[in-house]
Amino acid sequence: MAGVLANAHQAHFSTSVVNETGGLRVRRPGWDEEVDKDASGNLIFQSLASLMQMKPNSRYGNGHSIARASIPARTLLYHGSFHSEYPSRDWIAFDPEHAFIFTGQSDGTLWTLTTTRELNFIYFDGCSANKHGAVLDTQDIFLWGHGEVGRKRGDWRVDEFARFNDGCEWAKLHGIDGFIRMEWDLYVSSVLRRDMT
């Protein structure tokens, strides 16, 4: 293995290599050259630059990226519920306003949680928590191997709970604490263990 790595070299993507006497010359395109019709570097850069940002993910709601993400220890997270029992598996918001919506206003409970360790997540970009059209296809393929055509039961509420439960089971097997998705704001789908928050 060490011999293979010792002879390894990095290939440049958007360059042409011309053989000259005594070596290779790398020709880089000039600023005034037209971009190739199949170029995708700008799309990859835009995807990376817009991860976990509201506006670009709202504009291109279907999303296409799956990325590892982490939340550091001592981060405040919020959970709203219309009852006072500590949840074992539920959604957690990054801001109290998002969680407050689920309290039933004055009747419910707004939990403020603090992470006790770094949490590891899988992030689906786009409006990945919306329940319309092809937005959920990336998650469904990731979890079940198929998209909209083969959804579990056809009812978005039942599908969402199946997606949540199957996702949490998969996450536990792989040392992941949950998933980050965006609806009208970013939030976490997670198994809430007392050693985690």
C-alpha positions as CSV (number, residue, x, y, z in Angstrom):
1,M,0.0,0.0,0.0
2,A,2.8,2.4,0.9
3,G,4.4,1.9,-2.6
4,V,1.1,2.8,-4.3
5,L,0.7,6.0,-2.3
6,A,4.3,7.0,-2.9
7,N,3.7,7.0,-6.6
8,A,0.3,8.6,-6.5
9,H,-0.3,12.1,-8.0
10,Q,-3.3,14.3,-8.2
11,A,-5.0,14.7,-11.5
12,H,-6.4,18.2,-12.3
13,F,-10.0,18.3,-13.3
14,S,-10.5,21.1,-15.8
15,T,-7.1,21.0,-17.5
16,S,-5.7,19.5,-20.6
17,V,-2.3,18.0,-20.4
18,V,0.0,18.4,-23.5
19,N,3.1,16.2,-23.8
20,E,6.3,18.2,-24.4
21,T,9.8,17.0,-24.7
22,G,11.1,16.4,-21.2
23,G,7.8,16.4,-19.4
24,L,4.2,17.4,-19.2
25,R,2.7,20.9,-19.5
26,V,-0.6,21.6,-17.9
27,R,-2.8,24.1,-19.8
28,R,-5.4,25.9,-17.7
29,P,-8.3,27.6,-19.4
30,G,-8.3,31.4,-19.4
31,W,-11.0,33.5,-17.8
32,D,-12.4,34.5,-21.2
33,E,-12.9,30.9,-22.4
34,E,-16.5,29.6,-22.6
35,V,-17.4,27.0,-20.0
36,D,-18.0,23.5,-21.3
37,K,-21.8,22.7,-21.6
38,D,-21.3,19.6,-19.3
39,A,-19.4,21.5,-16.6
40,S,-20.8,21.0,-13.1
41,G,-18.3,22.6,-10.8
42,N,-20.5,25.6,-10.3
43,L,-23.4,23.4,-9.2
44,I,-21.3,21.4,-6.8
45,F,-19.9,24.7,-5.3
46,Q,-23.4,26.1,-5.0
47,S,-24.7,23.0,-3.3
48,L,-21.8,23.0,-0.8
49,A,-22.1,26.8,-0.2
50,S,-25.8,26.6,0.5
51,L,-25.9,23.7,3.0
52,M,-28.2,24.5,5.9
53,Q,-29.2,27.9,4.5
54,M,-32.8,28.8,4.3
55,K,-33.1,30.8,1.0
56,P,-31.2,28.6,-1.4
57,N,-32.8,25.4,0.0
58,S,-36.3,27.0,-0.3
59,R,-35.6,28.0,-3.9
60,Y,-34.4,24.6,-5.0
61,G,-36.6,22.5,-2.7
62,N,-36.0,19.1,-4.0
63,G,-32.4,19.0,-2.9
64,H,-29.9,16.4,-3.9
65,S,-27.1,16.4,-1.3
66,I,-26.7,14.1,1.6
67,A,-24.0,15.4,4.1
68,R,-22.6,14.4,7.5
69,A,-23.2,17.1,10.1
70,S,-22.5,17.5,13.7
71,I,-23.8,19.7,16.6
72,P,-21.2,20.5,19.3
73,A,-21.8,19.8,23.0
74,R,-23.6,22.4,25.0
75,T,-25.8,23.5,22.1
76,L,-29.4,24.5,23.0
77,L,-32.2,22.7,21.1
78,Y,-36.0,22.9,21.5
79,H,-38.9,20.6,21.5
80,G,-42.6,21.6,21.7
81,S,-45.3,19.2,22.7
82,F,-49.0,19.5,23.7
83,H,-48.2,17.2,26.7
84,S,-45.6,17.2,29.5
85,E,-44.1,13.7,29.0
86,Y,-40.4,13.6,28.0
87,P,-40.3,12.4,24.4
88,S,-38.3,9.3,23.5
89,R,-38.3,9.8,19.7
90,D,-39.3,13.1,18.2
91,W,-38.4,16.2,16.3
92,I,-36.1,18.8,17.8
93,A,-35.9,22.4,16.6
94,F,-32.9,24.7,16.4
95,D,-35.0,27.6,17.6
96,P,-37.7,28.0,20.2
97,E,-40.1,29.7,17.8
98,H,-40.3,26.6,15.6
99,A,-40.8,24.3,18.6
100,F,-43.4,26.6,20.2
101,I,-45.8,26.0,17.3
102,F,-46.2,22.4,18.5
103,T,-47.1,23.3,22.1
104,G,-50.7,24.0,21.3
105,Q,-49.8,27.5,22.5
106,S,-50.6,27.9,26.2
107,D,-51.5,24.3,27.0
108,G,-48.3,22.5,26.1
109,T,-44.7,22.2,27.1
110,L,-41.7,23.8,25.5
111,W,-38.6,21.8,26.3
112,T,-35.1,23.4,26.2
113,L,-32.5,20.7,25.7
114,T,-28.7,21.0,26.0
115,T,-26.5,18.6,24.2
116,T,-24.0,16.8,26.5
117,R,-21.8,15.6,23.8
118,E,-21.2,16.2,20.1
119,L,-24.1,14.8,18.1
120,N,-23.7,13.3,14.6
121,F,-26.3,13.6,11.9
122,I,-27.1,13.0,8.3
123,Y,-28.3,16.2,6.6
124,F,-30.7,16.2,3.6
125,D,-30.6,19.5,1.7
126,G,-33.5,21.3,0.1
127,C,-36.9,21.5,1.8
128,S,-36.4,17.9,2.8
129,A,-39.2,17.8,5.4
130,N,-41.9,19.0,3.0
131,K,-44.4,16.3,2.1
132,H,-45.0,17.2,-1.5
133,G,-43.8,15.8,-4.8
134,A,-40.3,14.5,-5.3
135,V,-38.8,16.4,-2.2
136,L,-38.7,13.1,-0.2
137,D,-37.3,10.9,-2.9
138,T,-33.7,11.2,-1.8
139,Q,-34.6,10.2,1.8
140,D,-36.9,7.4,0.6
141,I,-34.2,6.0,-1.7
142,F,-31.6,6.3,1.1
143,L,-33.9,4.5,3.6
144,W,-35.9,2.1,1.5
145,G,-34.2,1.8,-1.9
146,H,-37.0,3.4,-3.9
147,G,-38.7,6.8,-4.3
148,E,-42.3,8.0,-4.6
149,V,-43.6,5.1,-6.6
150,G,-43.0,2.6,-3.8
151,R,-43.8,4.7,-0.7
152,K,-44.7,2.5,2.2
153,R,-48.5,3.2,2.6
154,G,-49.4,6.1,0.4
155,D,-50.6,8.4,3.2
156,W,-48.1,11.1,3.9
157,R,-48.7,11.1,7.7
158,V,-48.1,7.3,7.9
159,D,-45.2,7.5,5.5
160,E,-43.6,10.3,7.6
161,F,-43.8,8.2,10.8
162,A,-42.4,5.2,8.9
163,R,-39.6,7.3,7.5
164,F,-38.9,8.7,10.9
165,N,-38.9,5.3,12.7
166,D,-36.9,3.5,9.9
167,G,-34.5,6.4,9.8
168,C,-33.9,6.3,13.5
169,E,-33.4,2.5,13.4
170,W,-30.8,2.9,10.6
171,A,-29.1,5.7,12.4
172,K,-28.7,3.7,15.6
173,L,-27.0,0.9,13.6
174,H,-24.5,3.4,12.1
175,G,-23.7,5.5,15.1
176,I,-25.7,8.5,13.8
177,D,-27.9,10.4,16.3
178,G,-30.5,11.4,13.7
179,F,-31.3,13.5,10.6
180,I,-31.4,17.2,9.9
181,R,-34.1,18.4,7.5
182,M,-35.8,21.6,6.6
183,E,-39.5,22.4,6.6
184,W,-40.1,26.1,7.2
185,D,-37.0,26.0,9.3
186,L,-34.2,23.5,10.0
187,Y,-34.9,20.8,12.6
188,V,-33.6,17.4,13.7
189,S,-35.4,14.0,13.6
190,S,-33.9,12.0,16.3
191,V,-34.1,9.4,19.0
192,L,-33.9,11.4,22.2
193,R,-31.8,9.5,24.7
194,R,-31.1,11.0,28.1
195,D,-27.4,10.6,27.5
196,M,-27.6,12.6,24.4
197,T,-29.5,15.7,25.6
